[in-house]
Amino acid sequence: MPEESKTEKDNHSGQQIKMLRMICTMTFLGSAAGAFSYGFIGADPQWFLDNARQGMNQDMLDLLKVVISPGRSFLLIMALLYAASFMGALLMWKLNKKGFHVYTLSQSLLLIAPLAFLKGVPTAWLNVIVTLLFIFTYSRFIRLMNRT
């Protein structure tokens, strides 16, 4: 009987690890896209704006102008924070608890940075809700992350 319960426990842990890795995959995609986008635009914001004019409607161009208005430093900070978020998810994939803290800190700063740099832009409440949902979901897997 003890063998059977150990097997059940191992199966349950295996299923939880699969779920954790599925969520990490979503984070990999979003964070990699954010790091690449902000990094690419941050490399030369004016060049990007000049070349984007051809393929965007006026509303999209206006939004892009707002995002690049604080300058290169904001864009590169955002790229670094998205890269840190990616690294946090990678550590969690490897069941390292530090990843949760790196991810949570970088995501929190990703919510704060636009408020600090983009004056007059309202809070993106959907981003706040999704971020809190992901942090809460990752926190449910903390017990699996045995390396500190």
Helices and strands as residue ranges (DSSP letters): H 2-43, H 45-52, H 58-68, H 72-93, H 97-117, H 125-139, G 142-144
